[in-house]
């Protein structure tokens, strides 16, 4: 299917409009209907899902498990998904390749790991100085963002569904304090996505590593700094044992979402009821993962500071201002150079221009007054 035809198909058919005439490719031949108990029935379908997250990162990996469990429950056990943690089928950063090649039917990962394939995929996860979790979900599902991102995925024979959100991430761990741009320059840091591009502009030596590879690199001195998610995950991964300076805010990921990447052929082979079950399960994973992080992160941060001797530090205005300037310039440059990027960036920018003042007019005022009082 060529570039234009595939996009036209995605737009016209949508994610819920695939027919049921090719169900044999799903591994079953029964006609969808209902069983004697009134439970929806259909073909037996077995998928394999690779993830970018080890089992130790239990909320993100657990989101994939939740999807598999929920889909099985919603389809009376007829649609099953076997989840493979990072490294069992492919390394953490090769999940999209596995989906694209058909090695697996689906992959749970972060879109911005694959900006080398297309820079606009970053919008599916998070963009520097972009949306918080609520804004990201709103833009994707109701602001037109997801349809645009699916247009990019269609060029790779894939589609996607937002699936989990971590909430606002932290700014990462540094062996030594970084108070100025001069301190930041030359730092070797694990940081993916467009954030890595911006940090490189600020003089950082950027590396992209999967979760399992980060601690050994930090321990051996291969890197001087690392960002992952936030207190709960970071404590489990042990970064505080080596680097004691923990920075806020994570200006590059104020509300990042992960995605379920799906091969278009596998998706189109599903009956509409199974597609709906999968979308519903991913929506559940988004809500529940964010809720888990909001429960687990506060006590984890208390432990890091009070029990593990971590110093919580704020990035200086000098660093934040420089990061903002470089981020805005980078986005404009990419939009000028790439039509697909420009199309998504325009939608994203329009949403941000409306959403940020709205949040500042009420919720920021409340937070500024109430949050520091405890």
PyMOL commands that set and color helices and strands:
alter all, ss='L'
color gray80, all
select helices_A, chain A and resi 3-13+23-26+58-74+92-101+111-114+119-124+133-142+145-154+181-184+193-201+211-219+231-237+239-241+264-268+272-306+317-337+339-361+363-373
alter helices_A, ss='H'
color red, helices_A
select strands_A, chain A and resi 33-34+40-41+45-51+79-84+106-109+158-165+172-174+188-190+205-207+225-226+245-248+257-263+311-314
alter strands_A, ss='S'
color yellow, strands_A
deselect
rebuild
show_as cartoon
